[in-house]
């Protein structure tokens, strides 16, 4: 067989037997099929990668906005803690905060608010200090300074906690 310079493919050699020519063509067909399968697999992998990238972009499109709202949640909760129980403004603040939390939750934001006695989770909590806490088991959360938040299984901000000391 000789190489056809214009097409880049094989041309049949007139001196070769018909059986050799058939075998050469079969080999070329197999080579083209293998190449087609590789290209199809590459294209399929590229499609899957693009779909994953689009999905991740959708999941975390609101990350910046939601992370900027976290100080607002903190401020409103601090204001509610300081407000009097019978204050009519308190009811409005509570309603507004509940609505904000509902909107944030519908966009994938989950609050990380451990209770005293819960186990310390280094994946979601940041220990600020350790204290002697007689009634609590060692390694348990003794106090929460600041709530943490998770966005679609990605930690946005760890909860700041005090942990009970090991004796």
C-alpha positions in Angstrom: 0.0 0.0 0.0 1.1 3.6 -0.6 0.0 6.8 1.1 -2.2 9.2 -0.8 -0.7 12.6 -0.1 -4.0 14.5 -0.7 -6.3 12.4 1.5 -3.9 11.2 4.2 -5.3 7.7 3.9 -4.1 4.5 2.4 -4.4 3.7 -1.3 -4.4 0.2 -2.6 -1.2 -1.2 -4.0 -1.8 -2.7 -7.5 0.9 -5.3 -6.9 -0.8 -6.7 -3.7 -3.1 -9.6 -3.9 -6.8 -9.0 -3.4 -6.7 -10.8 0.0 -3.9 -8.5 1.2 -5.9 -5.5 0.0 -8.9 -6.7 1.9 -6.9 -7.2 5.1 -5.4 -3.8 4.7 -8.8 -2.2 4.3 -10.1 -4.1 7.3 -7.2 -2.9 9.4 -7.9 0.7 8.3 -11.6 0.3 9.1 -10.7 -1.0 12.6 -8.4 1.9 13.1 -11.1 4.4 12.1 -13.6 2.7 14.4 -11.2 2.9 17.3 -10.5 6.5 16.6 -14.3 7.2 16.3 -14.9 5.5 19.7 -12.1 7.6 21.3 -13.5 10.8 19.9 -17.0 9.8 21.1 -15.7 9.0 24.6 -13.9 12.4 24.7 -17.0 14.2 23.6 -19.1 12.4 26.2 -16.5 13.2 28.9 -16.5 16.8 27.9 -20.4 16.9 28.0 -20.4 15.4 31.5 -17.7 17.8 32.7 -19.6 20.8 31.3 -22.8 19.6 33.0 -20.9 19.2 36.3 -19.5 22.7 36.0 -22.9 24.2 35.2 -24.4 22.4 38.2 -21.7 23.7 40.5 -22.2 27.2 39.2 -25.9 27.0 39.9 -25.4 25.6 43.4 -23.0 28.3 44.4 -24.1 31.3 42.4 -25.6 32.9 45.5 -22.6 32.2 47.7 -21.3 35.7 47.7 -24.7 37.3 48.4 -25.5 34.8 51.2 -22.1 35.2 52.8 -22.6 38.9 52.9 -26.0 38.4 54.6 -24.4 36.5 57.5 -23.5 39.7 59.5 -27.1 40.8 59.1 -28.4 37.6 60.7 -25.9 38.1 63.5 -26.9 41.7 64.1 -30.7 40.9 64.0 -30.2 38.0 66.5 -28.1 40.2 68.8 -30.8 42.9 68.6 -33.5 40.4 69.5 -31.5 39.1 72.4 -31.2 42.6 73.8 -34.9 43.6 73.1 -37.6 43.4 75.7 -40.1 40.6 75.3 -43.2 42.8 75.0 -41.6 45.3 72.5 -43.8 45.5 69.4 -40.7 46.1 67.3 -39.3 42.8 68.5 -42.2 40.9 66.8 -41.4 42.7 63.5 -37.7 41.9 63.8 -38.5 38.2 64.6 -40.8 38.0 61.6 -38.2 39.6 59.3 -35.5 37.3 60.6 -37.6 34.2 60.0 -38.4 35.4 56.4 -34.7 36.0 55.8 -33.8 32.5 57.1 -36.6 31.0 55.0 -35.3 32.7 51.8 -31.7 31.7 52.6 -32.7 28.1 53.3 -34.5 27.9 50.0 -31.2 28.9 48.4 -29.3 26.1 50.2 -28.0 27.9 53.3 -28.2 25.9 56.5 -27.5 27.2 59.9 -24.9 25.5 62.1 -25.9 26.2 65.7 -24.7 23.6 68.1 -26.3 23.4 71.5 -24.3 23.1 74.7 -23.5 19.4 75.2 -23.3 18.7 71.5 -20.1 17.0 70.3 -17.5 19.3 68.9 -17.2 18.8 65.1 -14.0 20.2 63.6 -15.6 20.1 60.2 -18.2 22.7 61.2 -17.0 24.3 64.4 -14.1 26.4 65.3 -13.0 26.2 69.0 -12.2 29.7 70.4 -11.2 28.4 73.9 -11.6 25.6 76.4 -13.3 25.8 79.8 -13.8 23.6 82.8 -17.4 22.4 82.3 -18.2 20.0 85.2 -21.6 18.7 83.8 -20.5 18.5 80.2 -18.4 15.6 78.8 -14.9 16.5 77.6 -14.9 17.7 74.0 -18.5 18.9 74.1 -19.6 22.3 73.1 -20.0 24.5 76.2 -21.0 27.8 74.6 -21.7 29.2 71.1 -20.2 32.6 70.3 -21.4 32.8 66.7 -23.5 30.5 64.5 -22.0 28.9 61.5 -23.5 28.4 58.1 -23.2 25.7 55.3 -24.2 26.3 51.7 -25.0 23.2 49.7 -22.7 21.0 51.8 -19.9 23.6 51.6 -18.9 25.4 54.9 -19.3 29.1 54.5 -18.5 30.0 58.1 -17.7 27.7 61.0 -19.6 28.1 64.3 -17.4 29.7 66.9 -17.6 27.7 70.1 -16.1 27.1 73.5 -15.3 23.5 74.2 -15.3 21.6 77.5 -11.8 20.7 78.7 -10.6 17.1 79.1 -9.8 16.3 82.7 
